[in-house]
Every structure is written in structure tokens, then in C-alpha cells.
Amino acid sequence: MDSLDFEQQLIGSMLLKGDHVDCRDIASKLPVESFANHHLRSMYQAIVKLLDKAEPIDPFSVRDSIPEESRDYVLQIAKQCNSAANIKAWAKRVRQCWMLRKGVEELSKAAQLLASANTQNINESIATATGLLAKLQFETNDKLPRRIGDMIPDYFNILEERMKGTDSGLYLQTGIEALDNEYGGFDRTDLIVIAGRPGMGKTELAINISNSIGRQKGTGLLISMEMSETQVVERHIADRGGISIGTLRNPLGMSQEDYTKLTGATGTLLDEKNFVLVGSFTIDEIIAQAERMNMDGGLSFLAIDYLGLIPMPKAERADLAIAEVTRKLKQFCLRNKVPVILLAQLNRNVDGRADKRPNMGDLAGSSSIEKDADVIVFPYRDEIYNENTDMKGLAEIIIGKYRSGQPKTFYMGWKNGHFVNVDQQAAAQQYSDNKTKEQPANDWRYGGSNG
């Protein structure tokens, strides 16, 4: 059977079924352009409109709703179909044939694009061609909805693995112990945004997380548009060993303890699969590179440093360009089940406030970032702004958004330029004491006197 046969069987089945739940389900999912034959396309379009109006579906109502040139075919199609039992199978076959036609069309576009490429734009052309094929792969997904009750046994298997303390494979541990204990880690389809003003430790936090995933034997890719390869390697070694960057850049005075940490850090990193790519790349080039690695052996995460340095696609406004980037990254997460860690700068409004702790409104192009991101993390170190703070050596990890849980603030230590886990209760008390100290004694809002 070919595309025409499947289309005839589907239309015939819908004429037999009439206003049935199966017909409504198919009409909500199968687009009109799925039909190659224009007569059958007209019939299907008429059926969809009749369903929308809750009007009867039969050969005569459909015949009266289509162009005259197609009317003679309606009764012929109805007579050829004796059973509607396989209506969903016919709908699936029609969709698959449509996808094959689209595949040929997209491959033709990709071939023409590559044929016209030159040495100046070859990488961009390859990335665009790969994007066309990736989009096709996403659209041809035949995965069907599942009843929640049918998924309960699978979920109990996951719970059992968690109770045993084994990795369920669904979540990645961040290495931030308090966050992992509260949320369970990052989901494999999460778009995670780490945003902050300069000096707050955005990149360091991303490297801290990537090192944690590396310890779990995962494969990571960091796209760095701000640092050289040497700087990235240096940051990883320093974070893994707990050594300051200054010590690595001036190694003549390195202590025996630091040297032991250095050899230990490099030894573990040698056996892990964290990759780095340095340069300036469009969002399509980044996704093409990540999908290639994911196909070659699986990718545990993609980190991008940072959003503001990605060459933006053409758009009427800057926020629309950012929206295009975050939308493509979220689609990448869903398509490949690979979480993305996207670093971003906050706007300068933060610096003009009395309380400089960031919030969602401080994100540049915030509406699309808020919508597409599953997790938004704001690292904040009070000592950057307040040299007399009692919070020196302590960082706040402010979760501005967590799609699967409530926003919350966690604490981490800041030692030798790296984040380290600390006791949450003690850190919270230190934060509370510092806030009390900051409150003016004569301010009525804090219980002080007016006079």
C-alpha cells in the first residue's frame, strides 16, 4: 500500500465513524497538509470543520462542504471502506508518509545549502543543515500519549532504585548537597540558567556542577566564549583540587599540600569525559556540535558560557532574539534528554539597589528566559558589595525558579575562589545575624525608636 491507499482508508473510516472520539482525536493531531492527494485533503479539511461545529459527519454532509471538483469522489471512497476498526493505524500511516515527504524536502534543502556553501560560511551552513535534520527528527517522533495508570509500575521501579541509593538515571547530582537533598538534582530535560553580576561565581558554579557530573562518570561539553582552553583547564583543576587560581599561576611557592591536591585533581580529570570547545558559535552551531556528541556516545550535560556572547539570530527586537535562543535550547533538552546549563549576566539595575540580591526581573530579556528555563539560579556573595559584611566566605545560592519544586535559598562556602558545601543551619544563622546587624537601630521598621 502507498500513501494514496492509506489516505483513502483513513477518510473512509472517518466517514463510517462519524462524530466519534477517535475522529476528534485524529483531527486534533493530524494536520491537513498530511494528505498528498488534494481531493482527499479537501474531504479531511471538511471533516475537521464539521467536527469543530459539532455537525453530522457522513458522506453527504462532507460532499456538500467541499469544492465541486472533489464531490464525485466522496461516495466512491465511502463504498470502498467496509470497516473503521483500524482508523488509528491508518492515521499513523498517513502521518508517516507525510514525514517521509517532508524528509525528502528537508534533505533537498540541506543538500542545496551545502552545495552553495563556501569556505567562509561552511560551519554555519553545516550547522543550519544539521538543524533542519534535527527538526525533522523531532517532528517525526511517533511517541503516543500514555495513561498515567499504566506508568505507575515504571515509577515504582524508579522509587525502588532511589531507596537502594542507586542512580535512577533520571537526575544528575549537582554536587550542591543541600540542593540535591531538597530537589534530587537536575532532570535530564532541564534548561538551567545560572545568572549573576560579574564576580559572583557563575562560571565557577557551572564548573563545580560539571566536575560533580564528571565524578558520576558522565560526559559533559562546555562551550566557552569567554575563556581560552588553558583557562578552562586551569579552572577545572583548581576547583577539583580546592586550589586557588593564584597558586596555579604562581607555582614557584606552591606548598607540598597544594602539590598533592594538584596531582590528585589532574589524576581524576584524566580519566573523566569532560570536553571543552572554545570560540564564538551561533546557537545552531552549538546545538549541532552537542547533538553530534550525543549521537556518538551520549552527552550528560551541555554548558554554555555565556548567553550574552552568543551571536544573536536576526529579530525585530533583542528580547525576541534571546527568545529564539532559549526556545531552541529547550527543544534540544527535550529532544535529546540532555540538560543545558546556560550562564547569563544580570542587568545593571541590581547595582543601584540597597539590597543587591538578584530577582527574576533582573534578567536581561527576562520574559523568555523565565518561560523556557526549568531552573534559574542566582549565586550571590555579599562581600562583593559590602566589605564589612559578616557573610565573608559564604555564598547564597538563590533558586529563583524551580519548575518541580518551591524556590529556595541554599548556602555554600567560598574558599580559595571555589564553592564548597557547608552546614545549612549554621550558614542560615550567620545570614540572620548579619541581617540583624544591618538593620538601623533607630529605624521604626525594625523595632527601633523614632526619636
MOWO-V44677 format. One record per helix or strand. SS is the DSSP state (2 for helix, 1 for strand). FROM is the first residue (numbers start at 1). TO is the last residue. Records with the same first field share a line. If there is no record, write none. Layout:
SS = FROM-TO / FROM-TO
//
This chain:
2 = 3-17 / 21-29 / 32-34 / 38-52 / 59-63 / 68-80 / 87-115 / 122-139 / 148-164 / 177-183 / 202-215 / 229-241 / 245-249 / 251-253 / 256-270 / 283-297 / 307-309 / 318-336 / 348-352 / 360-362 / 366-372 / 382-384 / 424-438 / 444-446
1 = 171-172 / 186-187 / 191-196 / 219-224 / 273-278 / 301-305 / 339-346 / 363-363 / 375-380 / 394-402 / 409-415 / 418-421
//
